[in-house]
Amino acid sequence: MLWFSLTASPVPSPSPGFDEDLVTPGIWGFVITFAVIIAVVLLIIDMVRRMRRVTYRAQVQQQLAAEAADETVPATDR
């Protein structure tokens, strides 16, 4: 019990005339938030494009490997 009373920090009360409803991040808060959202959207678009490119390259490599395997099989075994 003594420990809690020694470590408890006082809770400050708001100054008189302070309206908590008027506290906003301001225009800069909205501008920075909007910029971060735009950056994230652009990064997601770029990531999706790169993932598609990797998938298409893997498909092309599989097709080329399959065609190369077909060409190495002798004509009598087909």
Residue pairs with C-beta under 8 A, 6 or more apart in sequence:
14 20
25 33
